[in-house]
Amino acid sequence: MTSPMMWHPATQVLTKDDQAFDPATLSWAVQSVGPEAGEPVTPGEALRRLAETHRLRRVPIGIIGPREATAEQCRIAEAMGLELARHGLQMLCGGKSGVMEAACRGHARGGGLPIGLLPDEEWHAANPHVAIPIATGIGPARNAIIARACLVLVAIGGGVGTLSEMALGLQFSRLVLALADAPHIDGVARLASVDEVLERIAGRILSAV
């Protein structure tokens, strides 16, 4: 049986056995924490506590999906973006319409600053909820940058473009997760809810334990 992670409210430190988590480097190291009591937390709870300290390194989480999205895909994407913001996580997407716009809307509503990595030559092509538009001017080739830059990719629906990003994510050894009716690819975990995705993201961030 593995030991639980422990959160120490007095010092705002996350520990496991004799190690403490460094939110700046997203790594664990042996550290003397002191005698104060801690409380057991799940990975998702640990992530929320770390976010409240404003010391968590904001490595991007990618949301990918179609421009022509269904209402259900947009609903899930907006909820995903909102929860990423509430957990102190930086969101990066392609910055266009559909799933991307819905995710940006949710992230912005939660107090986040969504980044849009655009295929276009000018930032004005971003959807209105993108806080940080980055115009690459390289068209679909920007998919490779999204896959490389993100710690985790979450696919919500999608077609050929989304499929390429998922495949690139696997090639770059990223954790790739699927929601709704995202394309089926070997090696991609298909999950049923936003909460399950958040637990998997938290587990990846805390995976050095």
N, C-alpha and C positions, 0 to 999 in steps of 0.2 A: 504494500500500500504506500503510495507516494505521499509526502508531506504536503499540506496545503500552503498556499501563499498567505502571508500575513501582512496586514496593513497596520502601521503604527501611527495613530492620529497625532500624537504629540510632536513627532519628528517628521511626519509626512513621508515615511520611508516604507517601501515594499520589500519584504524579505521572504526567503525560502531557505529553511535550514540555516546555514551559516553565511548565506549570501544576501546581498542587497542589490536591488535593481537601480541602475543609473539611467534616468529618463533622458539624458542628453545623448548618450551613446547607444541606448537600447541594448544594454548588456548587463550581465551579472558579475559581481566580484565579491570575494570574501571581505566582510566588513563587520566590525563590532558595532552593533546597533544600540546597545544599552539595555537596562533592565525594564524599561517601560513595556506595558502589556500591548499585545497586538490582537487583531481580530481576523479570523479567516475570511478570505474573499475569493470569488471566482475570477477568472481572467477578465471578464467583462466589467465586474465591479472594480477590479484593480485598475483597469484602464480609466474608468471614470474618476477614481480618486487621484490618479496621476495627472489627469487633465486639469483638475481643479488647482493643482500646484503651479500651472503655467510653465512647467519646466520640461514637458514632454516634447522630444524632437518630432517635428511635424513632417515626417516622411510621407509623401502623398499616397493616398488610396485612390485607385482608378475606378471610375464608373463608366462602363462602356455599354452601348446599345444603339438601336436604330434611330434615325431621324424621323422616320414615319412610324411612330409608336402607337400602340393601342392605349386606351384609357387605363387599363389595368397595369400595363407596363409603366406608364407615367405615375400612377399612384404608388407603385412599389419604389420607383426611382426617387420620388420626392421624399418618401418615408426613409429611404436609405440615406439620402443626403442630409436630412434633418438629424438622424441618429449619429452620423459621422461627426457633425458639428457638435452635438451634445456630448460626444465622447472625446472632444478635443482633437479630432483627426482632420488633417488637411485633405481636401478632395481635389482631384484633377480629372478632367474629362476633355472631350473633343470640342466643347464650347458651342455646339450648334443646337439644333432643335430636338424635339422628341424626348427620348430618355435623358439626354444630356441636359436639356433645358429644365426638365422636371427635377433632376438631381440637384442642379444649381439652385433652383428655387427653394428646395428644402434646406439645402446647406446654408444659404443666405438667411433664411427664416430662423435657423438655429444659431445665428451669430457667426457663421463661418464666412470665409473669403474664398469662394470657389475659383479655381484656376481653369481657364479654357485654353487648351493648346490647339489653335485653329489651323486648318489646312490652307486658309486664305492668306492673302498678302497684306491685309489691313485689319486692325483690331475691331473696326466697326462691324465686322461680320459676326461677332459673337452674339449669343443670345443675351437678353437684357439683364439676366441674373448673374452673369459672370463678373466677378469682382476684379480678377487679374487676367485680362486677355493677352495671349501671346500669339501673335501672327507669325506663322512659320513660312508661309508661301511655298510649302513643299507638297501640298496635296495629301493624298492618302499615305505617303511615306511618313507622315507624322504619327501614324499608328505605332510604328516601331519605337518612337520616342516615348509615347505614353506607356507602352509595355515595359520599356527599360527603366523608366523613371519611378514607377510605382512599386511599392512593397507588396501590394495585393491588388488584383484586378477582380472587379465584380461585374459580371455580364448580366444584363437584364433584357431578355429578348435579343433580337438581332439577326442579321443576315451575313452576307459575305464579309463586310467590313469588320463586324464584331468577331466573326470567326477568325479573321486574320490576326486581330489583337489578342484573342485567346491563345492562338497557336504560338504567337511571338512571346507571350507571357510564359508559357510552358518552356519554350526554348531558352528563355532568360532565367529559368528556375524560380519564377514568381509563383506565389499561391494564386490560383485562378479559381473563382467560385461562380456558380451559375444560379440565377433565380428566374422565376417565370418560365418562359419557353425559350431560353437561350440555347444556342446550338449544342448538340451533344458531342463531346470530345473526350477520349480516354485520358484520364488523369485530372479531369476537372470535376470537383465535387458539386453535386446538384443539391441545393438546400431548399427548405420549405418556407423560411421566413427571414425577415430582416434581423430578428434577434439571433438566429442561428449564425447568420453571416457575421454579426458583430462579435460573437464568441470566438469564431474562427479567426477573425482579424486580430482580436486581443491575444489569442493563443500564438499567432505568428509573431506579433510584436514581443511577446514574452517568451519566445521559443528557445532562448539561449539557456533557460533553466534546465 
